[in-house]
Amino acid sequence: MKTTLLLIFSLFVLSTTAQSAKEIAGFDKDYKFELYRPYPAENRDKSLTKAPKGYKPFYMSHLARHGSRWHSGFNTYTYPLQILTAAEKSGELTELGKRYLTDLRIIVADAENRDGELSPLGFEQHRSVAERMVENFPEIFHKNCYIDARSTTVQRCILSMASAVRQISRMVPTSEIRMESSDDNGYLKAYTGLNSVKQDARGLSDSLHYAYMPDINPFLNRIFTKPQQGVDHKKFAHYSFLMGGILGSTPLAAVPNLDYIFTEEERAGMWRASNIRRYALTGPSKPFGKVIMSGIYPFVENVISTADRAIAKGDEQATLRFAHDVTVIPFAYILGIKCANTVTDDWANISYKWRINEVTPMGANIQMIFYRSKKSDDILVKILHNEREQILDSSVATPVQSVYYRWSDIRKHLLSQIQ
């Protein structure tokens, strides 16, 4: 009942506040990749803000999403393939449809037996991020540093961790690094909140997705010579959109892109609808966000406890964690990272403020850099999201200087959110 009422309201909003999908998508040149956007290393801060006088970095608390991968769920590939293959047998494909089918067969063959696996690009993303971490913070990654690295038990997370650790070991061969992938690290998954409302949240997100999709009939008419019976046309269009999106993560020389199957405006509209769906299902939306975000509480407790231990004992220089988008999204929210902390049920306008491809692209990472001074008891912390220094939402804390905050203030905020 709750979901039905929300859908009625969303459809009212859709009819009264129509937006230009192309205008909204214009906020990000890589919107077509959606959740599968390759890590935007080119957008990182090339130089970092100097710390207050006397302060030196001594500890890093880190969270990363695994790197680029193949689609998780082979049905994403086979569903459009089956529809196109059946249309081919019936002689109901246009020339463009035949081209799409030829390319899709190459894409599917490449993905076979690689369900959700880390791609070579994903491995490289974490290698390069780790390289820059060592270069940017040599005071942390010194010759005798101790690093604790942990991941979920999912293969792509394990290999992402391995790639980062391997690079650090190359650059700091005398470092001591502990790696662990265990179900005991349940705090890395952050699924608890989502699972408790998954049925209702998914119902709402799917309904919103279909409600906000652009007119797909022109797309279908370019692919098929006649209407296809017994086919979920919107699902076919969405999966076709995802086929183009994943090519950024699993590059194929034979099929560089599928840009030709949608117009720019259609692709922008598909992105917008999908982004709304992602926000409703995994973001801090008004209907379900509070519960979904609560899944991050055990992770936050781990961040606080490991930071407190590093501050008190000084025997651990970096805590590296490798997980998933459903961990990065709520942690970015609770930290007050501005691209991630919008709370609303204004579905028509959410894509102006919250974009999945900015919050958690492939290889997304949050680095909390801790600083201390011999002349002060204050521990300062700077937060980087995808290697960009952050000015946090004012409700979280007030910076001491520029992008530097008191750890005591950040810690107090985090505790207030989970108690």
N, C-alpha and C positions, 0 to 999 in steps of 0.2 A: 504494500500500500504506500509506504514511504517513497519507494523508488518511483511508483506510478505518478504520484503527486509532483515529485521533482522533475520527472520527464515532461509533464504537462507544462510546468513552469518554464523549463528549458526551451520548449517549442514556442512558447509565448515570446520569450526573449529573442529567439531566432527570427521570429516574424516581425518583431518591432525594432530590432537594432541590427539589421543586416550590415555586415562589414565586407569590405573588399578582401577576399582571401589572399589575393596577390599582394596587397598592401601589407597585410599582417606577416606573410611569409618573408617579405622583404627585409625583415629585421635580421635575418641570418642567411647568408648566401648558401649555406650547406643544409638548408631545411629539408632538402629531398632525402637526406640520409636518416633523419628523424632519430630514433633511439640508437641507430647504428652509425652515427656520425663518427668518422675516424678522429682520433685524438687531435685537437686543434693546437698543436705545438707552436704553430706560427703566430698564435695570439698571445703567447706567454709574455710576461714582462722581461724584456731583454736586460734590464738593469734593475736592481732592487734598492729600496729606500734604506739609507744608512741608519743604523741603530742609534738610539740616544747615547750621548757621550759616556764611555766607560762600560757599556753593555756588550757582551759577547755571547753568541749562540752556544748552547751546550747540550740541547736535547731536541729531537724531532719526534712528534707523535703524528702518525701518517695513516691515511686510509685511501685505498684505491679500488676502483672497479677493474675487473679483468680487462684485458685489451680486446681488440677487434676479433670477431669470431664468425663462424658460419651460423646460419639460423639454428636456433634451438627448437627442434620439432620439424622433422623432415616433411610433414604434411604441408608446411608453408610452401615448399617447393612443388610437391606432387599435386596439390589441388589445382593450381592453374594449368599445370602440365596435362592433367587428365582432361580438363575441359577443352583445351586447345587441340589435343590429340583426337578427341571425339569429333570436334568440329572439322578437323582435317579429313577424317574418314568420310564425313558426310558432304565434303566439298563446300563447307560453309565458312571458310577463312578467306579474308581479303589478302591482297599481297602483303600488306603491313602485318596482318595476323600470321601469315606464313613466316615472315621474317622474325617476328616475336617468338614463334614456336621453335624455329631453328636456334635462336640465341638461348632460349630457355632450356633446351635440351643440353646445351653446353654447360649452362649454369648448374643444372641438376646433376649432371655427371660429375662435375667438380665437387659438389657437396655430398655426394653419396658416401656413407660411412663416416661422415665428419659432423654428426649432429652436435651442435653447440661447441665445437672444438675451437681452441685458440688458433688464429691464423698466423702466418709468418709476420704480417703487419702488426698484429697484437703483441707478439713477442718483442718486436722492435720498439714498439711504443714504450713498454716498460723498461727496456734497456736504456733508451734515450732519456727518459725521465730520471732514472737512477743516476745516470751519468751527470746530469745537470744538478741533481741534489748534492752529489759529492763536490762538484765544482763550485756551487754556490755557498756551501757550508763546510769548508774544510776543518773548521774548529770542532764540528760534530763528528765528521767522518775522518778522524785522525788515525794514526797508525796503530793505536792500541784500543780502538773503539769496540764496544760490544753492541751487537744489533740483534734484536729479537724480531723474527719475521714469522707471521702466521697467516694461514689462508683457510678458506672453507675447503671441503673435501672434493669440490668440483674441479675437474681436470684443468679447465681454462684458468681458474684462480691459482692452482698449484703452479702451472707453467708461467703465469705472469709473475708470481713470487720468485720462481727460479731465475727468470730472466733478469729481474732487478738485482737479486742477490749475486748472480754471476758477474754482473757489471761492477758492482761495488767491490767484489773480491778481486777483480782485475785491477781496479784503481787503488785499492787499499789491501794489498795481499796479506798484511799482518793483522787485519781485523778479525774479530771473533764473531761469527754469525750463527745463531741458532734458528733453524727452520722447523716449522711444525704445521701439519695439516691434519686436523682432528675434529671429530664431532664434538669433542669437549669444548671447542671454541664456538659454541652455539650463538654467542653474542654477535658474531660476524654476520649472521643471516638476517636478523631483524624482520623475520616474517610474521611474528606473533600477532601484531596489531592487524596486519592485512588479513591474515587467516581468519580472524574473529569476525570480520565483516565482509569477507571475500564474495559471498554470494550476492549480497545486496550491492556492494560496490561494483562488482563486475556487471551486474544487470544495468546499473545506472550508466557506467562507462560505455558499455556496448550500445545502449540506446542513444546516448549523446553522440557517439561516433557516427552512427547511421543518420541521425537527425541533421548533423552538420556537414555531412559529405556533400560535395558539389554534384551537379547533374552529371551522371556518368554515361548517359545515353550517347553523346557524341563519341566518347571513348569506345564504347561497345560497337558502335556503327563503323568505326575505323578498323576494328579487329574482325568482326563477323559480318557475313553477307546477309544474314537473317537472324532474328531473335533466337536465343538459345533457350530451350524449354528445360525446366527442372534444374536450373542453375541459379545459385544465389549470386546475383549479378554484383551486388555491393561487396560481397566477400571476395569475389573474383577480382574486382577493381582494387580492393585493399591489398590483397596478396600480390597483385602485380606491382603496386606501389612499393611494397616491401622488397620485392625482387630487385628493383632498382636501387633501393636503399642499401641492401647488403653488399652490393658490388663495391662500395667504398671500403668495406672491411676485408673483402676477399677478392682482390683485383684479378681480373682475367684479361689477358692480352687480346683474346679472341672476341670478348664482349666487354668493351670498356665502359659501357653504360646502356641503360634502357630509356634514355631521355626521349626517344622518338615516339614512345607509345602514349605519352600524355603531352598536352600543351603545357606551357609554363603556368598558366592560370589554373588548370586542372591539378597539376602537381602541387601547387601552392594550397589549393583547397583540400586536397587529400592530406597534406601535411597538417593543416589546421585542424581538421576533424580528428586525426590520429593524436595530435598533441592534446586536444581536449580530453580524449579518452585516457591517455596516459596520466593526465593531471587528476582526473576523477578517480582513477584506480590506484595510483601510487603517490599522489601529491598531497599537500596540506589543504585540501578542499574543505569547505564548511560542512558538507554533509558527513563525510567519513574521515577527514584528515586527522582529527585529534586522536582517534583510535589507531589509525594506520601509523601515525608518527610515534605512538607509544612503543612500537616494536623496537625502537632504537635505544630504549632506556638501559638495557643491560650493556650495550656497547658504550654508552656515555659513562656508565659506572666504570668500565674498563679503562677508558681514556683518563678519567680522573685518578683512578688508583695507580695506573702506571706512571702518570706524570708526577704524582705526589712522591712515589718511590724514587723516581729519577732525580727529583729535586732534593730529596732527603739524603739519598745514598750516593748518587753520582756514579753508579756502576753500570748504567745502561744509557747509551747515547742515542739510540733510535729504536722506536717500536713501529714496525711496518706491518700493515694489515691489508689483505687482498680479499675482496668480497664482490658484491654485486650492486647493480643499480638501486635495488630496494634497500641497501644499506647507505649508499651515498646520498640519496634523495632526502631521507629524514634527518641525517646528520647535518647536511648543509642547511636544512631548514632550522634545526634547533640552534645552530651556531649563529643564525642571523645573516647568512650570506644572501645578499639582496636578490639575486636572480632566482633564489630557491624558496623564499619565505612568504610569498603572496598567499593569503587565505581568502578565498572568495567562492561564491557560487554563480558568479557572472561569467557563464560559460562563453558567451559571445566575445568577451574581451580578454579572457585569460591569456591568450597567446601574445598579447602585447607585453606581458610581464613575466610569464613563466613558460619556458621553452625547454622541452626535454633534451634537445640537442645541445643546450648550453649547460644545463644542470648536471647531466651525467652522460657525456659522450663516451665512446669506448676509451678505456684507459683513464677515465676521470680520476682525479686525486685531490685530496685535501691534506695540506701539510701545515701542522701547527709547530712553529719554531719558537723554542723557549730561550730566553736570554737572562743573564744575571750580571751583576756588577759587584765588585768588591766594596763599593762605597754605598750600597743600598741593599735593604732586605727585600725590596720589591722584585719579584720575578715578572718579567715582561714576556708577552707572547705575540707573535705575528701569524696571521692565517693567510695561506695561499690556496686558492681554489683554481685548479688547472693551471698552476704556476703563475697566477695573477694575484697580487696583493689585494687584500680586501678591507674596505671600510664597512664594518658590520652595521646592522640595523641599530638605531639609537636605543632601542629597548633592551639591547643586550648589554652594552657597556659603552663608556666614553673613552676614547683613546687618550693615552698619556701624551703621545706625540705621533702625529701622522697615522701610520698603520699599526702602531704599537699599543698594546693593551696590558693592563695588570692581569696576571693570571688569577689573582684573588677575585677580581671582578667577573672574569669569564667563568671561573669555577663556581662562583655563587649563582650566576645565571643558569648554568647547566644543572646544578642541584635543584634550583627552584622549578625547573621544567620536569624533573623526573620524580619529585616527591609528592 
